[in-house]
Amino acid sequence: MTTRKRPTLAELEANIEKEASWAEKNFGPQVTGRLTKPGRPAKGVVTEPTRPHSLRVQDSIWQALSYKAQMAGLSVNQAAQLALLEWAKR
């Protein structure tokens, strides 16, 4: 397994914007609140409330998701949300 350099903050921020734009285009504007930077949303920004859920997945699937999320500059949570939204859209 080769090591990859860690992305800079600017690269991560640019990737978040790219992913948010893609999600908004494909799933609607309500999704962008889930793909923002960690922390509180800006004052006046409306986001859908979230609740924690648990999923049982095989370790190999979780590792693949984690790796792909890291390569895309996303958290595993964001990658899982995008995957679930893609599947639910079908």
N, C-alpha and C positions, 0 to 999 in steps of 0.2 A: 504494500500500500504506500503510495507516494504522499508526502506531506505537501500541503498547499499553504501559501502565505495567507495570513489572516487579512481580511479586507479592512480598509481604513474606514473611519466613521463616515467620511464623505461618500465612499462607495456604497456603504450600507444604506445611507439615507437616500441616495439616488435609486438604489434597487427597491426600497420600500415604495417610493413614488411610482416606479415603473409597475410593480406588482399591484399597487392600489389602483392605478389607472386601468390595468388589464381586468382586475376583478370588477371594477365599477362598470366597465364596458360590457363584460360578459354576464354579470349577475345583478347589476343595479347599484344605485348610489348607497344603499343601506349597508353594503359590505365594507366600505372604506374605513368605517370606524374600527373594524377588527384588524386592519392592516396598518395601523398607525404606530408610531413609536411608543415604547412603554411609558407609563405614567398617566397622569390625568389628561383628558382632552382639554383643548383650549376652551376658555369661557365662551358659552353660547353654542358650542358644537353639540349637535344631538347625536347620540349613539344608542344603539339597541343594547339593553342590559344583557349581561351574560351570566351563566351559572356554570359551575364546574360539573363535569360528567366524567365517567370513567369508561374506558374501552378495554377489552381483552384482545390483544393482538400477539401474534407469534413474534419472538425476538428478531427473526430474520426480517420481517416486515417493518418492525420498529427501527431496526438499524438502517434499512434501506431508506425509510422516510427521513430519519435523522440526517443521513448523509446527503440526500437530495436537498433537504431544507438548508443545510449548511452551505452547499454549493450555490444555492439560489440567494443566499443572504437572508433567509427567513428563519424564524423560530420554528420548532417542531409543531407548536400549537397553530401557527399561521398556515404551515404546509398542510396540516391535517384538516383545518377548516376549508382551505381551497379544494382539497381532494373530496371532502364530503359535499361541498357545494356543487362541484362538477358532477358527482354521481347523482345527487338529488335533482339536478337540472334535467337529466335524461328522461 
